[in-house]
Amino acid sequence: MSKIGIDPGHGGSDPGAVAASGLQEKAVTLAVGLVLQQLLQEAGVAVVMSRTGDQDVSLADRAALFNREQVDLVISLHVNSAGTPEPNYASTFILAPGGQAEKLARLIQAEVVAATGWPDGGVRQANFYILRETAAPAVLVEMGFISNPDTAAQLATPAVQQALARAIFRGLAAYLGLQPDAPREPRDIRGHWAEAAIRQVMAAGIMSGYPDGTFRPDQAATRAEVAVALANLLSKLKLTG
C-alpha cells in the first residue's frame, strides 16, 4: 500500500501569503489538505500529514517527518502571490526534471487546470526546501494566486477548495494506478428508501459519505453540511455552464 505525505504549507504564526480580503494562505492549504487526506484514505492509501491544524511546523520538521515515515511521495500545498493583481495561473514545482516527481507533477498540473479553468503555468523547477530535503519524490502545487482578487474569492469557497483537492487526488490516482471515480458505496445505504438518490448525488460529487464508510442517511444534516452540498452543486453548474 502506498503512503503519501501531504504538506499543507505555512500554519500557526506563519500565515503565508495574505489576500487583500484577508484570506490567508495557511487556511486554504489546510482546507485542501484535509479533503485530500480523506479522499486518499477512502481509496485505501495511507497518509502522513505535516499538520492537521493551525500550528507552527518548521520546514525541517516537515521533511524529517516524511523521511522518518518513509513516505512514497510528498505533495506540498501552497498558494502563490505577486506584487500585482494580474497573475492568476496555477503551477506545479519540482526540484529537477526527468524523474518520478516530474511525471506526478504533470498529472496533477493537468487536473488542476482542468478543474479550475485557471491559466496553465506549467511544471516548473525550484530549489524549495521540501523538494530538496525529502527522500521521496516531491512536488509543490501552487494553487493559483491569492494576490489576484478573483482567484482569492474562489479560493475562499469550500467548493473550490474541494475541487482542488479532488483534482490533486485524480492526478495522484493516475500516477498510482487507482480508479478515482470508482463509486465508494457506504455500507448503510443498501435498501434505504433514498438509496437511488444517495447514489446519484454521490456519483455527481455533490455529497459524500463519512470517512468511516457510512452515509448516515437518517442523520439530520447540519447547516454546514447543507452549505457544502450546495456549494458542490454550484461548482458543478459553474464548471459545466
C-alpha positions as CSV (number, residue, x, y, z in Angstrom):
1,M,0.0,0.0,0.0
2,S,1.3,3.4,-0.9
3,K,2.0,6.1,1.8
4,I,1.6,9.7,0.8
5,G,2.9,12.7,2.6
6,I,0.7,15.8,2.5
7,D,2.2,19.1,3.5
8,P,-0.3,22.0,3.9
9,G,2.0,25.0,3.7
10,H,2.6,27.5,6.5
11,G,0.4,27.5,9.6
12,G,0.4,28.9,13.2
13,S,2.3,32.2,13.4
14,D,3.1,31.9,9.7
15,P,0.0,32.8,7.6
16,G,1.8,32.6,4.3
17,A,0.6,35.0,1.6
18,V,-2.5,37.1,2.5
19,A,-5.1,38.4,0.1
20,A,-6.5,41.9,0.1
21,S,-9.7,40.4,1.5
22,G,-7.7,39.0,4.5
23,L,-7.8,35.3,3.3
24,Q,-4.7,33.6,4.5
25,E,-2.7,31.0,2.5
26,K,-2.4,28.8,5.5
27,A,-6.2,28.4,5.7
28,V,-6.5,27.4,2.1
29,T,-3.7,24.9,2.1
30,L,-5.1,23.2,5.3
31,A,-8.6,23.0,3.9
32,V,-7.4,21.4,0.7
33,G,-5.0,19.1,2.5
34,L,-7.7,17.7,4.8
35,V,-10.1,17.0,1.9
36,L,-7.2,15.4,0.0
37,Q,-6.3,13.3,3.1
38,Q,-9.9,12.0,3.3
39,L,-10.0,11.1,-0.4
40,L,-6.8,9.2,-0.3
41,Q,-7.8,7.3,2.9
42,E,-11.1,6.4,1.3
43,A,-9.2,5.0,-1.6
44,G,-7.1,2.8,0.8
45,V,-4.0,5.0,0.7
46,A,-2.0,5.7,3.9
47,V,-1.5,9.4,4.6
48,V,1.0,11.3,6.7
49,M,0.1,14.9,7.4
50,S,2.7,17.5,8.3
51,R,-0.1,19.4,10.1
52,T,-3.8,18.8,10.7
53,G,-4.5,22.1,12.5
54,D,-3.3,25.7,12.7
55,Q,0.1,25.1,14.2
56,D,3.7,26.0,13.6
57,V,5.7,23.3,11.9
58,S,9.2,24.1,10.6
59,L,10.4,23.1,7.2
60,A,13.0,20.9,8.8
61,D,10.4,19.1,10.9
62,R,8.1,18.6,7.9
63,A,10.9,17.0,5.8
64,A,12.1,14.9,8.8
65,L,8.6,13.6,9.4
66,F,8.2,12.4,5.8
67,N,11.6,10.8,5.8
68,R,11.1,9.1,9.1
69,E,7.7,7.7,7.9
70,Q,9.3,6.6,4.7
71,V,6.5,8.0,2.5
72,D,6.5,7.1,-1.2
73,L,5.5,10.6,-2.4
74,V,5.2,14.1,-1.0
75,I,2.6,16.7,-2.0
76,S,3.3,20.2,-0.7
77,L,0.3,22.6,-1.0
78,H,0.8,26.3,-1.4
79,V,-0.9,29.4,-3.0
80,N,1.2,31.8,-5.0
81,S,1.4,35.6,-4.6
82,A,2.7,38.5,-6.7
83,G,3.2,42.2,-6.3
84,T,0.4,43.0,-8.8
85,P,-3.1,41.5,-9.1
86,E,-2.8,40.3,-12.7
87,P,-1.1,36.9,-12.4
88,N,-3.7,34.1,-11.9
89,Y,-2.2,30.9,-13.2
90,A,-1.7,27.5,-11.5
91,S,1.7,25.8,-11.5
92,T,3.4,22.7,-10.0
93,F,7.1,22.7,-8.9
94,I,9.7,20.0,-8.9
95,L,13.4,20.0,-8.0
96,A,14.7,18.7,-11.3
97,P,13.3,17.2,-14.5
98,G,13.3,13.6,-15.7
99,G,12.3,11.7,-12.6
100,Q,9.1,10.4,-11.0
101,A,8.4,13.8,-9.5
102,E,8.0,15.3,-12.9
103,K,5.7,12.5,-14.0
104,L,3.5,13.1,-11.0
105,A,3.6,16.9,-11.3
106,R,2.4,16.8,-14.9
107,L,-0.5,14.6,-14.0
108,I,-1.5,16.9,-11.1
109,Q,-1.0,20.1,-13.1
110,A,-3.3,18.9,-15.9
111,E,-6.0,18.0,-13.4
112,V,-5.8,21.3,-11.5
113,V,-6.0,23.4,-14.7
114,A,-9.0,21.3,-16.0
115,A,-10.8,21.6,-12.6
116,T,-10.3,25.3,-12.2
117,G,-10.1,26.8,-15.7
118,W,-7.1,28.9,-14.5
119,P,-4.3,29.6,-17.0
120,D,-1.7,26.8,-17.1
121,G,1.5,27.9,-15.5
122,G,3.1,24.5,-16.3
123,V,5.5,22.4,-14.4
124,R,8.4,24.4,-13.1
125,Q,11.7,23.9,-11.3
126,A,12.7,25.4,-8.0
127,N,15.1,24.7,-5.1
128,F,12.4,24.7,-2.5
129,Y,13.4,23.1,0.8
130,I,10.6,20.5,0.9
131,L,11.5,19.4,-2.7
132,R,15.2,19.2,-1.9
133,E,15.2,17.6,1.6
134,T,12.7,14.8,1.3
135,A,13.9,11.4,0.3
136,A,10.7,10.6,-1.6
137,P,9.8,12.3,-4.9
138,A,8.1,15.6,-4.0
139,V,6.0,18.1,-5.8
140,L,4.8,21.6,-4.7
141,V,1.4,22.7,-6.0
142,E,0.9,26.4,-6.3
143,M,-2.9,26.6,-6.3
144,G,-3.4,29.9,-8.1
145,F,-2.5,33.5,-6.9
146,I,-4.0,34.8,-3.7
147,S,-3.0,38.2,-4.9
148,N,-5.5,38.0,-7.7
149,P,-8.9,39.2,-6.3
150,D,-10.9,36.8,-8.5
151,T,-8.8,33.8,-7.6
152,A,-8.8,34.7,-3.9
153,A,-12.5,34.9,-3.9
154,Q,-12.7,31.4,-5.4
155,L,-10.1,30.0,-3.0
156,A,-12.2,31.2,-0.1
157,T,-15.1,28.9,-1.0
158,P,-15.4,25.3,0.1
159,A,-16.5,24.3,-3.4
160,V,-13.2,25.4,-5.0
161,Q,-11.1,24.0,-2.1
162,Q,-12.8,20.6,-2.6
163,A,-12.4,20.9,-6.4
164,L,-8.7,21.5,-5.9
165,A,-8.3,18.5,-3.6
166,R,-10.2,16.2,-6.0
167,A,-8.0,17.4,-8.9
168,I,-4.8,16.7,-7.0
169,F,-6.3,13.3,-5.9
170,R,-7.1,12.4,-9.6
171,G,-3.5,13.2,-10.5
172,L,-2.2,11.1,-7.7
173,A,-4.7,8.3,-8.6
174,A,-3.5,8.3,-12.2
175,Y,0.1,8.0,-11.0
176,L,-0.7,5.2,-8.5
177,G,-3.0,3.3,-10.9
178,L,-6.1,3.9,-8.8
179,Q,-9.6,4.4,-10.0
180,P,-10.5,7.8,-8.6
181,D,-14.1,7.9,-9.9
182,A,-15.0,4.3,-8.9
183,P,-18.0,4.5,-6.6
184,R,-17.4,4.0,-3.0
185,E,-20.6,2.6,-1.6
186,P,-21.4,3.4,2.1
187,R,-22.3,0.3,3.9
188,D,-25.6,1.8,5.3
189,I,-27.5,2.8,2.2
190,R,-28.4,-0.5,0.6
191,G,-32.1,-1.0,0.9
192,H,-32.8,2.5,2.2
193,W,-35.8,4.2,0.6
194,A,-33.5,7.0,-0.6
195,E,-30.7,4.7,-1.9
196,A,-31.1,5.7,-5.6
197,A,-31.0,9.5,-4.8
198,I,-28.0,9.0,-2.5
199,R,-26.1,7.1,-5.2
200,Q,-26.9,9.9,-7.7
201,V,-25.7,12.8,-5.6
202,M,-22.5,10.8,-4.6
203,A,-21.7,9.9,-8.2
204,A,-22.1,13.6,-9.1
205,G,-19.7,14.7,-6.4
206,I,-22.4,16.8,-4.6
207,M,-22.4,14.8,-1.4
208,S,-20.1,12.2,0.0
209,G,-20.0,9.6,2.8
210,Y,-18.1,9.9,6.1
211,P,-14.5,8.6,6.5
212,D,-15.8,5.6,8.5
213,G,-17.6,4.2,5.4
214,T,-21.1,5.3,6.3
215,F,-23.5,7.9,4.8
216,R,-25.8,8.1,7.9
217,P,-28.9,8.6,5.7
218,D,-31.3,9.2,8.6
219,Q,-29.0,11.7,10.5
220,A,-30.0,15.3,10.4
221,A,-27.7,17.5,8.3
222,T,-26.1,20.5,9.8
223,R,-26.3,23.8,8.1
224,A,-22.6,23.5,7.3
225,E,-23.2,20.1,5.6
226,V,-26.1,21.6,3.6
227,A,-23.9,24.5,2.6
228,V,-21.1,22.2,1.4
229,A,-23.5,20.2,-0.7
230,L,-25.0,23.3,-2.3
231,A,-21.5,24.7,-2.9
232,N,-20.6,21.5,-4.7
233,L,-23.7,21.7,-6.8
234,L,-23.0,25.4,-7.7
235,S,-19.4,24.4,-8.6
236,K,-20.7,21.7,-10.9
237,L,-23.1,24.1,-12.5
238,K,-20.4,26.7,-13.0
239,L,-17.9,24.3,-14.5
240,T,-20.4,22.9,-16.9
241,G,-22.3,26.2,-17.6
